[in-house]
Amino acid sequence: ERSGGQNAVMAMSSAGAVAAGGAVAAAGTAAGVGLFSYNRGNYTMDQKLHFTRYLAGLNMAIAQTKQYRQDISDLANLTVQRMDAYHGLAAMSLTILTAIFCPGRLGLHTPPPPQWLMGLAMVNIAGCYLWLILTMWLG
């Protein structure tokens, strides 16, 4: 059992501890409020910068998409220009092939070549017709 003096010392020390704890809690609360206010200012400034960075990235992505669309348009125009060149060549080639194909043989003023060679030539010319007609159709 404790004596009365010890109880008094214990009561004083626990009251002092409560008072000291309350002082520490008050100081901690004040420090927390101060830090929150300081950090709140940084947070709001960072949010403005964050949104500005977001908008800059979004605008760059939009510009990049427009650039891709322009690239696709340029590639399509290259194909169209090339096919325009092929279109004229195909028309001239069809004219020449018609002049060769219509008589049914090569060398009108000389003796005709063998039949098997003429068969191969006619199949080849017919394939050229198909290719040239396809070129003119797609050109």
C-alpha positions as CSV (number, residue, x, y, z in Angstrom):
1,E,0.0,0.0,0.0
2,R,1.1,3.5,-0.7
3,S,1.4,6.3,1.8
4,G,-0.5,9.5,1.6
5,G,2.6,11.4,0.4
6,Q,3.0,9.0,-2.5
7,N,-0.6,9.4,-3.6
8,A,-0.2,13.2,-3.6
9,V,2.9,12.9,-5.7
10,M,1.2,10.6,-8.1
11,A,-1.8,12.9,-8.4
12,M,0.4,15.8,-9.1
13,S,2.5,14.0,-11.7
14,S,-0.6,12.7,-13.5
15,A,-2.2,16.2,-13.5
16,G,1.1,17.5,-14.8
17,A,1.2,14.8,-17.4
18,V,-2.4,15.6,-18.5
19,A,-1.5,19.3,-18.7
20,A,1.7,18.6,-20.6
21,G,-0.2,16.2,-22.9
22,G,-2.8,18.9,-23.5
23,A,0.0,21.4,-24.3
24,V,1.6,19.0,-26.7
25,A,-1.8,18.3,-28.4
26,A,-2.5,22.0,-28.7
27,A,1.0,22.6,-30.2
28,G,0.5,19.6,-32.6
29,T,-2.9,20.9,-33.7
30,A,-1.5,24.4,-34.3
31,A,1.4,22.9,-36.2
32,G,-1.0,20.7,-38.3
33,V,-3.3,23.6,-39.1
34,G,-0.2,25.7,-40.1
35,L,1.1,22.9,-42.3
36,F,-2.3,22.2,-43.9
37,S,-2.6,25.9,-44.8
38,Y,0.9,25.9,-46.2
39,N,0.4,22.7,-48.2
40,R,-3.1,23.9,-49.3
41,G,-1.5,26.9,-51.1
42,N,1.0,24.6,-52.8
43,Y,-1.8,22.2,-53.7
44,T,-4.0,24.8,-55.4
45,M,-1.0,26.3,-57.3
46,D,0.0,22.8,-58.4
47,Q,-3.6,22.1,-59.6
48,K,-3.5,25.2,-61.8
49,L,-0.1,24.1,-63.3
50,H,-1.4,20.5,-63.6
51,F,-4.4,21.7,-65.6
52,T,-2.2,23.9,-67.8
53,R,0.1,20.9,-68.5
54,Y,-3.0,18.8,-69.3
55,L,-4.3,21.3,-71.8
56,A,-0.9,21.7,-73.4
57,G,-0.7,17.9,-73.9
58,L,-4.3,17.8,-75.2
59,N,-3.5,20.5,-77.7
60,M,-0.4,18.7,-78.8
61,A,-2.4,15.4,-79.3
62,I,-5.0,17.3,-81.4
63,A,-2.2,18.8,-83.5
64,Q,-0.5,15.4,-83.9
65,T,-3.8,13.9,-85.1
66,K,-4.2,16.6,-87.7
67,Q,-0.7,16.0,-88.8
68,Y,-1.4,12.2,-89.2
69,R,-4.5,13.1,-91.2
70,Q,-2.5,15.4,-93.5
71,D,0.1,12.6,-93.9
72,I,-2.6,10.2,-95.0
73,S,-4.0,12.8,-97.4
74,D,-0.5,13.3,-98.9
75,L,0.0,9.6,-99.3
76,A,-3.3,9.2,-101.0
77,N,-2.5,12.1,-103.4
78,L,0.9,10.5,-104.3
79,T,-1.0,7.3,-105.3
80,V,-3.5,9.4,-107.3
81,Q,-0.7,11.3,-109.1
82,R,1.1,8.0,-109.9
83,M,-2.1,6.4,-111.2
84,D,-2.7,9.5,-113.4
85,A,0.7,8.8,-115.1
86,Y,-0.2,5.1,-115.5
87,H,-3.6,6.1,-117.0
88,G,-2.0,7.7,-120.0
89,L,0.5,4.9,-120.5
90,A,-2.3,2.3,-120.2
91,A,-4.4,4.1,-122.9
92,M,-1.5,4.2,-125.3
93,S,-0.6,0.6,-124.6
94,L,-4.1,-0.5,-125.2
95,T,-4.1,1.2,-128.6
96,I,-0.8,-0.6,-129.6
97,L,-2.1,-4.0,-128.3
98,T,-5.3,-3.6,-130.3
99,A,-3.3,-3.0,-133.4
100,I,-1.4,-6.2,-132.7
101,F,-4.3,-8.3,-131.5
102,C,-6.9,-7.5,-134.2
103,P,-5.2,-9.1,-137.1
104,G,-4.7,-12.3,-135.1
105,R,-1.1,-12.8,-136.1
106,L,2.3,-11.1,-135.9
107,G,4.2,-10.0,-139.0
108,L,1.5,-9.1,-141.6
109,H,4.1,-8.7,-144.4
110,T,6.2,-11.8,-143.6
111,P,5.3,-15.5,-143.2
112,P,3.4,-16.1,-140.0
113,P,5.1,-17.6,-137.0
114,P,4.1,-21.2,-135.8
115,Q,0.7,-21.7,-134.3
116,W,1.9,-22.6,-130.8
117,L,3.9,-19.4,-130.6
118,M,0.9,-17.3,-131.8
119,G,-1.2,-19.0,-129.1
120,L,1.3,-18.0,-126.4
121,A,1.4,-14.4,-127.9
122,M,-2.4,-14.1,-127.9
123,V,-2.7,-15.4,-124.3
124,N,0.0,-12.9,-123.2
125,I,-1.7,-10.0,-125.1
126,A,-5.0,-11.0,-123.5
127,G,-3.4,-10.9,-120.0
128,C,-2.0,-7.4,-120.9
129,Y,-5.5,-6.3,-121.9
130,L,-6.9,-7.4,-118.5
131,W,-4.1,-5.7,-116.6
132,L,-4.3,-2.4,-118.6
133,I,-8.1,-2.3,-118.3
134,L,-7.8,-2.8,-114.6
135,T,-5.2,0.0,-114.5
136,M,-7.5,2.4,-116.3
137,W,-10.5,1.4,-114.2
138,L,-8.7,2.0,-110.9
139,G,-6.7,5.0,-112.2
